Amino acid sequence: MNIIVQKFGGTSLAAPEAREQALIKIRQARQKDLMPVVVVSAMGRNGAPYATDTLKNLVAMEGTPTSQKNLDLLLSCGEIISAVVVSDLLEAAGHPAVALTGWQAGIVTDDHFGEADILNIENEKLLGYLEQGIIPVVTGFQGINARQEITTLGRGGSDTTAVALGAALKAECVEIYTDVNGIMTADPRVVPQACMLDEIHYDEIFQMADQGAKVIHPRAVEIARQNGVTLRIRNTMSDHPGTLICGRHQTFNTAYTTQREELLTAITQKDGLTRVVLVSQGDAATESLFFDDLAAGGISIDMINFSTDQKAFVIDNSSVSRFHQLMDSRPFTCELFPQVSKVTIIGNRMTGIPGVMATVMRALTDQGIPLLQSSDSHATISCLVPSSEAHRAVQALHQAFGLDRRKSNS
């Protein structure tokens, strides 16, 4: 039995014509002798009657506090509605189907309400339906803990559900359907010349998702990488083949290249950041204790540049007020620089290739864009720039590395 998991996001289910296109994609899988397992998100986005954020706002409007446990129970309703609707549509079209909640599909999680991790998937029931030719339509974003309490998986949870099911069922592929044709070299709203990517490596898409590109959740990519699950990002409303996500590069035959236009895969932008600069007082023990307190306060730091005389790093704007509270009575001189953005170039072929940072510097300098600080990993170089210059920085780097000349094989 050749299994394929097909996940449909909220925009793919929001309107009758979109749901009809989703049914076409499911029927096409059956015509290729593939047995689909369908994973669905709640219909629509914030404001739509059954969207996750709409349900969350319903509780907020009441003005009374609710537990995260009860909130998970409420938020699970959106996906249940989608599962029933899609299952009924499949049945009406002559395809036996069954709607299943996360726990009915065997998805067991830990007790972390709102951000639960999947511990195990008991796949016997799903396999039983598939062997009978019945299409399971599974609610994304949710599972059940050991005490039989409904949990949700956090943002991007339906992607995580789909990939975890793909791994548990040894699926041929997991298709993530959305409202774009696939993954592009940059946000086309920022770079009109951005190109579609035929394929991308797990490491690169993980970095894209982690650095601000809203294409697929990093946790889903990590599960796919660990289990060797092939992913494909596709558009519900078109027949475009989309972007393949896997552990190999088929487009290029060599592991490394010195051709500038082949070094990078994509460029991302993350906004809503504040730069922090602490002037060191020479007391290493006090400084170490302060960073322990940051961690205990749930404040994550990024783009860390430490030297003997100062410590520079970046925090999310949502953490600024907590940071100020922790700074009270601390023996540090501290400056905060709001309205900064992180622009990241991504490509696991640039490791060990000289001149990459020189190209970055030249591209930004030629446009008069100040580089506040930088950080790098084996597959990324991140540049901190004023938010007012972020779009120009993305455009300059996209052009400097020839990403607008990338060829699509689709």
Residue pairs with C-beta under 8 A, 6 or more apart in sequence:
1 35
1 130
1 131
2 33
2 34
2 35
2 172
3 34
3 35
3 36
3 37
3 130
3 169
3 170
3 171
3 172
4 29
4 34
4 35
4 36
4 37
4 171
4 172
4 173
4 174
4 175
5 36
5 37
5 38
5 39
5 162
5 163
5 165
5 166
5 169
5 171
5 173
5 174
5 175
6 25
6 26
6 29
6 36
6 37
6 38
6 39
6 162
6 174
6 175
6 177
7 38
7 39
7 40
7 41
7 140
7 158
7 159
7 161
7 162
7 174
7 175
7 176
7 177
8 22
8 38
8 39
8 40
8 41
8 86
8 177
8 236
9 41
9 158
9 176
9 177
9 178
9 179
10 41
10 42
10 43
10 44
10 45
10 48
10 51
10 52
11 18
11 44
11 45
11 178
11 179
11 236
12 18
12 19
12 21
12 22
12 41
12 177
12 178
12 179
12 236
13 19
13 22
13 40
13 41
13 43
13 44
13 82
13 85
13 86
14 43
14 44
14 45
14 48
18 236
18 237
19 85
19 86
19 89
21 236
21 237
22 86
22 177
22 236
23 86
23 89
23 90
23 93
25 175
25 177
25 234
25 236
26 36
26 38
26 90
26 95
26 135
27 93
27 95
29 35
29 36
30 36
30 95
34 172
35 130
35 133
35 135
36 135
37 126
37 130
37 135
37 136
37 138
37 165
37 169
37 171
38 86
38 90
38 97
38 135
38 136
38 137
38 138
39 137
39 138
39 139
39 140
39 158
39 161
39 162
39 165
40 79
40 82
40 83
40 86
40 137
40 138
40 139
40 140
40 158
41 52
41 78
41 79
41 82
41 140
41 141
41 158
42 50
42 51
42 52
42 55
42 78
42 79
42 81
42 82
42 141
43 49
43 50
43 51
43 78
43 81
43 82
43 85
44 50
44 51
44 54
45 51
45 53
46 53
46 54
46 57
47 53
47 54
48 54
50 77
50 78
50 81
50 82
51 78
52 75
52 78
52 141
54 78
55 74
55 75
55 77
55 78
56 71
56 74
56 75
58 74
59 66
59 71
59 74
66 74
67 113
68 113
68 114
69 113
69 149
71 113
71 114
72 113
72 114
72 142
72 149
72 150
72 151
72 152
73 150
75 141
75 142
75 152
76 101
76 102
76 139
76 141
76 142
76 150
76 152
79 102
79 139
79 140
79 141
79 142
79 158
80 99
80 101
80 139
82 139
83 99
83 100
83 101
83 137
83 138
83 139
84 99
86 97
86 99
86 137
87 97
87 98
87 99
87 135
87 137
88 97
88 99
90 96
90 97
90 135
90 137
91 97
95 135
96 132
96 133
96 134
96 135
97 134
97 135
97 136
97 137
98 129
98 134
98 135
98 136
98 137
99 137
99 139
100 125
100 126
100 136
100 137
100 138
100 139
101 138
101 139
101 142
101 150
102 138
102 139
102 140
102 141
102 142
102 143
102 144
102 150
102 161
103 142
103 143
103 144
103 148
103 150
104 125
105 121
105 125
105 126
105 136
105 138
105 139
105 165
106 121
106 122
106 123
106 124
106 125
106 126
107 118
107 121
107 142
107 143
107 144
107 161
107 164
107 165
108 118
108 119
108 120
108 121
108 122
108 143
108 144
108 145
108 146
109 116
109 117
109 118
109 119
109 143
109 144
109 145
109 151
109 153
110 116
110 117
110 119
110 145
110 151
111 145
111 146
111 147
111 149
111 151
112 151
113 149
113 151
113 152
114 151
114 152
114 154
115 153
115 154
116 143
116 145
116 151
116 152
116 153
116 154
117 153
118 143
118 153
118 160
118 161
118 164
121 164
121 165
121 168
123 165
123 168
123 169
126 136
126 138
126 165
126 169
127 169
129 135
129 136
130 136
138 161
138 165
139 161
140 157
140 158
140 159
140 160
140 161
140 162
141 152
141 153
141 157
141 158
141 160
141 161
142 150
142 151
142 152
142 153
142 157
142 161
143 150
143 151
143 153
143 161
144 150
144 151
145 151
153 160
153 161
154 219
155 217
156 216
156 217
156 218
156 219
156 220
157 217
159 176
159 216
159 217
159 219
159 220
160 217
160 219
160 220
160 223
162 174
162 176
162 220
163 174
163 220
163 221
163 223
163 224
163 229
163 231
164 223
165 171
165 174
166 173
166 174
166 224
166 227
166 229
167 223
167 224
167 226
167 227
167 229
171 229
172 230
173 229
173 230
173 231
173 232
174 224
174 229
174 230
174 231
174 232
175 231
175 232
175 234
175 242
176 216
176 231
176 232
176 233
176 234
177 234
177 235
177 236
178 233
178 234
178 235
178 236
179 235
179 236
179 237
180 233
180 235
181 196
181 234
181 235
181 238
181 240
181 242
182 196
182 197
182 233
182 234
182 235
182 240
182 241
182 242
182 243
183 196
183 197
183 200
183 205
183 208
183 213
183 215
183 233
183 243
183 245
183 266
184 194
184 195
184 196
184 197
184 266
185 191
185 194
185 195
185 197
185 264
185 265
185 266
185 267
185 398
185 403
185 404
185 406
186 194
186 266
186 267
186 268
186 394
186 398
186 403
187 194
187 213
187 268
187 269
187 394
188 194
190 269
190 391
190 394
190 395
191 267
191 394
191 395
191 398
191 404
193 398
193 399
193 404
194 398
194 403
194 404
195 403
195 404
195 405
195 406
195 407
195 408
196 243
196 408
196 410
197 243
197 265
197 266
197 406
197 408
198 241
198 243
198 244
198 251
198 408
198 409
198 410
199 243
199 244
199 245
199 246
199 249
199 250
199 251
200 208
200 243
200 244
200 245
200 265
200 266
201 245
201 246
201 247
201 248
201 249
201 265
201 348
202 221
202 224
202 225
202 245
202 246
202 247
203 225
203 348
203 379
204 265
204 266
204 346
204 347
204 348
204 379
205 215
205 216
205 221
205 245
206 218
206 221
206 222
206 225
207 268
207 344
207 346
207 377
207 379
207 380
208 215
208 265
208 266
208 268
208 346
209 215
209 216
209 217
209 218
209 221
210 218
211 268
211 270
211 342
211 344
211 346
211 380
211 382
212 268
212 269
212 270
212 271
212 342
212 344
213 266
213 268
215 233
216 231
216 233
216 245
221 231
221 245
223 229
224 230
224 231
224 245
225 247
228 247
230 244
230 245
230 246
231 244
231 245
231 246
232 241
232 242
232 243
232 244
232 245
233 242
233 243
233 245
234 240
234 241
234 242
235 242
240 410
241 410
244 250
249 349
251 409
252 262
252 349
255 349
256 349
256 351
256 352
256 353
257 263
257 349
258 353
260 359
260 401
260 402
261 401
261 402
261 403
261 405
261 406
262 349
263 347
263 349
263 350
263 353
263 356
263 401
264 345
264 346
264 347
264 349
264 350
264 401
264 403
265 346
265 347
265 348
265 349
266 345
266 346
266 347
266 403
267 343
267 344
267 345
267 346
267 394
267 397
267 398
267 401
267 403
268 343
268 344
268 346
269 341
269 342
269 343
269 344
269 390
269 391
269 393
269 394
270 341
270 342
270 344
271 341
271 387
271 390
272 316
272 317
272 318
273 302
273 314
273 315
273 316
273 317
273 340
273 341
273 342
273 384
274 314
274 315
274 316
274 317
274 320
274 336
274 337
274 338
274 339
274 340
275 312
275 313
275 314
275 336
275 337
275 338
275 340
275 372
275 373
275 384
276 301
276 312
276 313
276 314
276 315
276 323
276 334
276 335
276 336
276 337
277 310
277 311
277 312
277 334
277 335
277 336
277 337
278 287
278 310
278 311
278 312
278 332
278 333
278 334
279 309
279 310
279 332
279 333
279 334
280 287
280 307
280 308
280 309
280 310
280 311
280 332
281 287
281 331
281 332
281 333
283 331
286 331
287 311
287 332
290 326
290 330
290 332
291 301
293 326
294 301
294 323
294 326
297 322
297 326
298 319
298 322
299 315
299 319
299 322
299 323
299 326
300 315
300 316
300 319
301 313
301 314
301 315
302 313
302 314
302 315
302 342
302 375
303 312
303 313
303 314
303 342
303 373
303 374
303 375
303 382
303 384
304 311
304 312
304 313
304 375
305 311
305 312
305 313
305 373
305 375
306 312
312 373
314 340
314 342
314 384
315 323
317 338
320 336
320 338
323 336
327 334
337 372
339 386
339 387
339 388
340 372
340 384
340 385
340 386
340 387
341 384
341 385
341 386
341 387
341 389
341 390
341 393
342 382
342 383
342 384
343 382
343 383
343 384
343 385
343 390
343 393
343 394
343 397
344 380
344 381
344 382
344 383
345 356
345 360
345 380
345 381
345 383
345 397
345 401
346 379
346 380
347 379
348 378
348 379
350 356
350 379
350 381
351 378
351 379
356 381
357 374
357 376
357 381
359 400
359 401
360 374
360 381
360 383
360 397
360 400
361 371
362 400
363 396
363 397
363 399
363 400
364 370
364 371
364 383
364 385
364 393
364 396
364 397
366 396
367 392
367 393
367 396
369 385
369 386
369 389
369 392
369 393
369 396
370 385
370 386
370 389
371 383
371 384
371 385
372 384
372 385
372 386
373 384
374 381
374 382
374 383
374 384
375 381
375 382
376 382
383 393
385 393
398 404
